[in-house]
Amino acid sequence: MKNLNTKILKAGSTLLLAFCVFNQVQSQEIQVLSGANSPQDDQNPVWIGDGTLLFTRAFHPGNIGGVTDPGDIWMTKKNEAGDWSEAIHRPDLSTEGYDFPIGLEDLLTLLVYHRDSEKNGIYQYSKFGTDWNFLRRINVDGVDDLSGNVTGRISKGGELIFLSAKREDSRGNEDIYLIKKESVIKWESPVHLGNVINTPGQEISPFFNPKTKLLYFASNMQEGAQGKDIFISKALDETLLNWSQPIKWVQISSPGSESTVTFINDDEVVWSSIQNSDGFSDLLTFKNPEPLVIPDEFEAPKSVAISQAKEEKQVKVQEMTPIFPSSSVGIPEVKIQEKEIAVEEEPLKWLLVDQKNKTRILDYTLFGLSQGNWLEMHSDSILISGLEKNGISEIKFEASSFFPKTITTSQLLSEEPNVVLMAKIEAGSSLTLEKVNFKRGTSEFEGEETLEYLAGIGDFLTKNEGFKIRINGHTDSAGDPGLNKALSLERAGAVRDYLVEKGIEFERLRISGWGGTRPVASNATEVGRARNRRVELTIEN
């Protein structure tokens, strides 16, 4: 990816100009929140009063988990002049995993969603001065069953939580669910909002205003959606399970993808929008707040999908059509018709990281393996369906001063950035030759894949000169230690001999055999022993 750094300066004038062009429906000028945005993913804004906005920032080096952290909570404040302060990290509300603010349950209680190795679910934090102190986990039956891009908000009054997530009964990707409060720490199980709101596509980031009974949410499959847009629907009764036909909120829509909205007051709103090729979000608002143009006429849906069977996840929707009898007496029959709907697919997103320093790598080239040939690809327009169509089985990343990294297409994530850890070419750095295989108990290569992989290593060493390599052979701990050490040395020698045949100078390559003395996994299982049987390249001083 060339000149990516110019693409992610998201607070620049190019983005502002783009939004001004796109938003021709209104005269209002759209701007990024000056101090609140970063080149990382800024989303899920939540207004908690007192000039304070909380939001989630992903893949930022200041997060608790560093640049691979999928989301910590940050804070920005708005002053009387309308300027937003530089965002401040809130470690008291964050973990090494994914975190987002749900909102205020009451003036002194904040709800936060955590998903990491220690915390998974919704938690209460109590305000003490300017700090938030951990209080407890609230009981929500079934919250552990939620997966995917979990987002949402508690409504004003603290009695209702609307969440988007994937669950067994979801129609496709994320759907929207309602959770009602029972007591101080007890909430009902999430209830699916039904097929008027939820489509076989993706519905995320719900915000409900109990005063107007309006639900704001993002969808990529409601009628008129371009990417993801904000839609508005009105509750038709007090159950909050029957909804009007959603209407696109044109005022803040653009050719990009919009998601979460939060209201500062009746005339001022903040939302997140994606405009750059990496799929990272910015927080936006109107420069000079004017009355918001919110639809005020809502109609009941004309037809409702009645099945949420698993085949709907294959983008099939069932609708019912009444067949009235010839006379006015009798009960009309119902004919069920099935139609297919194409779900819009978004390009894959990448996040390359120096595995030692945990810094982001911006300049890289991406290749796809098709029928034994590596083809260069444009990293900002790759679809999983396109990879399958063209028979791409592997993706390779190359960056100056780093070892190349190869991953299989089956490992790719479609709903979040793919984090790729890269090893820098410097003294002490190592690369495991993951696809180099030997016939059992010998130093003879096995399989064409091994030779193709080693050929690629040879090309890499030819392009990157000026350093020496030590080839380290390793085995598991089974068998005679002396024989294992000899075998590991022979395998390292076989790799050296192959690379020399490919034109690499003999003097650049040194070999060592360590047998089973340097395991990287337990030898108690076959999986661990397989990992220990390896060959590594290490940069020499």
N, C-alpha and C positions, 0 to 999 in steps of 0.2 A: 504494500500500500504506500504510494508515494504522496508526499506532502500532506499526510493526514493531519499534521498539526495545524494546518491552515483551515481544515474543515471543522475543527472542534473548538475554535474560539467563539463560543456560542453567544457571548454577550456583545459581539461586535455589530457594526453597522449593517453588515450584509444580512444578518438575520432580521434586524428591525425593518430594513427595506423590504425584504421578502414578505414579511407579515403585513406590511402596509399595502403591498400590491394585492396579496391574497384577500385581504379583508375589505373588499370594495363595497360590501353591502352597507357598512356603517362608516361614518366619518371618524369614528374613534380610532386613535392611534394606539397600537399595541406595542408594549415594551417588555423587555426582560427585567426581572427584579435585580437591580444593579449589584448589590453585595451578596445576594443569596445564591447566585448561580456559579457553576464551576464547569470545567471540561468533562466532569463525570456526570453520572445519572442523578438528576435532582427531580424528585417527584413526590406525590402524595402530600400536598400542603394541607395543614390543619391550623385554622385560626383559633387561638385559645384566649383572645382578649388581651387587654393591657398592651396593645401594640405588638403582640408576639405571634410569630408564625413558626410552627414546627413542620419539619418535612424529613423525608428519607433521602439520604445521599448514598449511592452505591459505588463501589470500586474506587474509593478515594484513599490515598495513602494515610490520611489522618484517621480513618476508621480503626476500630479496635483490632479488626482482623486484617488491616492493610488493604492493598489494592485488590485482593481477592474477596474482600468482605462484601456480601451481596446487599448490605444496607444498614447504616447506622442512622440515628436521629440527630439532626442538626437544627439550629434555631437562628432566626433573623428577626430584627425588630424594625418597625417603621416609626420614623420620627414625625414631628408636626409638619415638616416641610415635604413630607411624602417620600423621603429617601429611605431605602432599606439598608440596614447595617451589614457589615461583613458577617457571613454566617459563622456561627460558633458550634463546635462539636459538643454534643451532650452525652458524655460517657456514662453518666448516671442513669440514662434511659436506654443504653445500647448494650449489645453483646457482640461476640465474634460472628454471630450468624445474621439472619435477616430480621430487621426490626422496623416497625412503622407505628406512628401515633394514631390511635383510633379517635381520640378526642376526650373532652371533659365529661365525666359522669356527673360531677357537680363541681362547684367552684374550687374545691381543694383536692379533687381526685381525678387523676388522669389514667386512661386506659391505654395500654401499649401491647401490641402483638409481638411476640418473640418466637423465632424458630431457629434454634441451634442445638448443640449436643446436650446442653443442660436444661434449657427452657424451651417449652413448646406449648403455646396457647396464649391466652389473654391475661394480662396482669394489671393490678392496681398499683399506682404510685401516689403518695400523699405529698402535697406541697408544704414545704417548710422554708419560708423566706423565698429566696430565689432558686432553691434546690428542690429536687424531687426525690423522695425517699421510697425505696421499695416497700410495698405493703404486703401483698399476697397475690396468689393466682386465683382467679375466679373460676367457678365450676360451670363449664359449658359442655354438656354431653355431646359427644361426636366431634368436638373441635379437632381432635387428633386425626380424624379421617379426612380433613381438608388438606389439599395439596395445590400445586401450581402457584400462580401469581396471586397470593392472598392479599387483598386490599379492602378498605372499607372505612366506615365512620359510625360513630354513635350519634344519634340525633339529639337535638336540643331537648333537655328534660331528662336525659339519661336513662330512658326506658327501652330504647330500641337500638339494636346494632344491625346494620346492613353490611354484609361481607360478600366479596366475590372470591371464588375458589373453585377448584375441581373436586368432585366427589363422585361416587359410584352412580348417582342419579343425574349427573350433569349431562346436558344434551350434546356437548361437543368439547369445547375447551372450558374456560372459566365461566361459571354461571353466578347469579346473584342469589343470596340467601338472607333470610330474616331471622334474627335472634331476639326474643323478648325476655325482659327481666322478670324474675320471680321473687328474688329477695336480694339482700345486700351483696352476697357473693354467689348466688345461684341464678343461672340463666337457662332458658329452654334450649332444646336442640335446634340447630339451624334448619329452617324450612325453605324449600325451593320456591322461588317467587312465581314459577309457572312459565308457560311458553309464549306469553305476550312479551314479557321482558327478555327472557332468555332464548337464544337462537342456537343453532349448531355451530355458530362462530364463537366469538369471545366477548363476554360482557364483564367489565371490571369497574372498580373505583366508584361504588355507589355513594351518593350523598342525599339524604332525605330531609326535607323541611317539613316538620309536623304542622306548622302554621298554614302553609299553602297546600299541603298533601302532595307535594311534587317530589319525584325521585329523579335525580340527575345521575347519569351513568355513561360510561364509554362503551361503544359497541363497534365491531368491524363488519357486522352482518345485518343490522337493521336497515330498512329501506333508505337509500340515499347515502350510506356511509362511504367515505373515502379514507382508506386506512382505518383508523379508529376516530370517531367523532363523538361529541357529547349529545346524548339524547335525553329528552324529558318526558316523563309519563306521570299521570295523576292517579292516585288511589281512588277507586270507584266505591269503596265501602270501608268500614272500620276494621275489617280483617287484614287489610294491607296485602291481600293475596289476589285481588282482582284489579287490573290496571287498564288504563286507556291505551290506545294505540300510541307508541312512542313517536315523538316529533323531534327532528334534528334541530339543535340549537345553532342556527345559522350564524348568529352574531360572533361566535368565537370559533367557528369551524375554518379549517384551512386544508390545503392538499396534504398536509402532514397528518400526524396522529395525535389527537388530543386525549387526555385522560382526566385525572382527578380535578374537581373544582372545590373551592371553599369560599364562603361568603364572609367578607369583612363587615359589610352592612348591606342594606337593600340596593345600593347603587355601585358597590365595589366588589369585584370577584377576582380571585387568583386561580389559575389553572396550570397544568403542565402540558407541554407539547413537544413532540419529536420533530426535528427538522434536519438533523445531520445524518450522514450515511451509516453511522455506527448505531443508530437507534437510541441515543441517549436523550433524556428529557431536560427541558428548561422550565423554570417557573415564569409565568407571564401574567401581565395585568394590563388594564387600559391606562394610558399615560394621564389622561384627564377624565376621571370617572364621570360618566353621564348615565341617565336612566338605562337600566339593562332592558333589552328587548326580549322578553321571555313570553313564549306563546301563552295565550289565555283561553284558547278553545281546544278542548280535548274530547275525542270521540271514543266510544267503546270499540274494540276490535271487530272487524267484519268476519274474520275466521280465526280459529285458534287450533294450533296443532294439539292433537289429543294423545299422542304417544310419545313416550320418552324411552322407547326401547333402544337397545344397543345399536341397532342398525342406523339410528339417527346420528350416531357418532361417525357414520360413514357418509355424512351430509345428505341424509334422506329425511324428508319431513312428511308426516301424514296429516292430511286435513280432512274434515268431514263436510259433506255437502248434502243438504236435505233433499229427498225426492218426495214431493208431496203427492198424496193420493188424488184421484180424479174428483172425488167428492169432498165435502167439507167435514165429513165424519171420519174419524180414524186417527191413528198416530202416524206421523210421517216416518218413512224409512230413512236410513242414513247410509249414504255411500261413502266409503273411505277411499280416497285417492292418495297416491304417493307420488311425490315429485322430488327430483334431485336439485340441490342447491350447491353451487360452487363456493367454497370457503376461500376468501382471499388469503394468500400466503405471503408472509413477510420475509424479507431477506434475512439470512443468518447474520449474527453479530459476533465480533471477535474482540478479545481483550488479551493481548500478548504482554507477558510480564517476565522481567528478569527474575529468575527463581532465587537468586542470592540477595539482591538489593531490594526486591519487591517494588521496582519502578516499572512504569509502563513503557513498552516499546512501540513507537509510533510508525517507524519506517520499516516495512517488510514487504515481501513478495509471496504470493500464494500460488500453489500449483495443485492440480488434480491428476490422479493416476487413472488413466483410461487405456485398457488393452495394452498394458506394459509401457505406455508413454506418459511422461509428465508434461501436462499442458498448463501454461500460465493462465490464471483466471483473475477477473476483476472482483476484488474482495467485498465490494459494497453492493453487489447485486446477485448473490448466490442463493438459490432456493434449494431446499432438500429435494423437491420433485425434479428440479433440473439436474441435480447430481445423479439421481436414479435413472432419469431418462438418458443421460449420456454415459452411463456405465462407470461413473466415478466411484471408485472403491476406497480411496484414501486421499487425504489432504496433507500437503506438506507446506510448512512455513519456513521461509529463509529470511534472515536478517543479518546485516553486516555485523561481524564480530561475535556471532552466536552460532552454536551448533544448530543444524536444521532439526525441525521437529515434525514428526509424522503421526497423524491420528487417523483412525478408520472412520468412515462416514456414519457407521452405526453408533459412534460415541457422540455425535453432534447433538446439541440442544437447540431447539427451534424457538423457545419462549424466553430465553435469557441469553446474555452474551456468553460465548464459549471462551473460558479462561484457558490460555495456553502458556505453560511455564517453559521458558527458554533458558538454556545454560550458556553463559558467556564464555568466549574463548580467552581464558586467562589461566595463569599457573594454578594448578590444583583442581581445575574444573574437569568433570568427567561426563562421559556419554556412554550409556549402556547400549550395546548393539542388540536391540530387542528382537530383531528378525534374523539374527544369525543362528542357525541350528546345525547340529552335528548328528551324525549317525551314532546310535547308542554305544558308549564305551570307546569311541574312536575320535580322531581329529579330522575326519572326512566330512566335508560339507554335505548338508541334506536339503534338497529342494531348490527349484529355480528361484524362489523368492529370496533365499539367502544370497545367491549370486547377484541378483538385481539390487538388493539392498547394499551389498558391499561395493558394487559399482558406483552407486550413489555416494557412498562415503569416499571413494577414490576421487570422484569429481569434486566433492567438497574440499578435500585436502589439496587438490591441484589449484583450486581457486583461492585457497587461503594458505599462503606460505608464511615462513618466518617463525615457525615454532616447531618443536619436536613433540612426538606423541609416544606415550608408553602404553602398550597393549597388555592389559591384565586379564589373565584367564582364571576362572573360578569354577569350582564344582560344589556339589552338596557334600554332606559329611558321611554319606554311606560308603562302605568299603574301606580298603586299605589307604591310610593317609598318604603314604609314600607314592602309591600308584595314582592317587587323585592329584597330587601335586605335579607329577610328571605329565598326566593327561591335560591338566590345565595349561601347562607350559607349551605342550604340543599344539593345542588349539589356538593359543595366542600366536604361535609361530605360523600356523596355517593362515590366519588372518593377515599377518605381516607379508607372507609370501604372495598372497593374492593381490595386496595393495601395491607391492613392488612390481608385479606383472602389469598393473594398470598405470605404471609410470611414476609412482611415488618413490623418492630417493630412499635407499636402504638406510642411510645415515639418520633420517628423520624418525625412524621407527625402532623402538626398543620393546622388549617383551619381558613379562614376568608371569610366573605361575604360582598361584596361592592355594591351590587345592580347595579344601573346605574351611580354611582358617578365617575367612572374612565374609560370613553370611550376612545377607540383608533381610532375611526372613527366617522364620522358625523351620528347622529341619524335621519337626514332628509331623508335618502334613505334606502331601504330595504337591500341593500348590506352593508351599514355602520352598520345598526342595527345587522345584522348577525355576523359581525366581533366583535361587542361589547358583544355578548352573548358567553362567553368563560370561560374556566377554565385554570389557569396558575399555574405552579410550580415555586417557588422562593427559592433560596438558603438562609438559615438563617445564621446569624453570629454565 
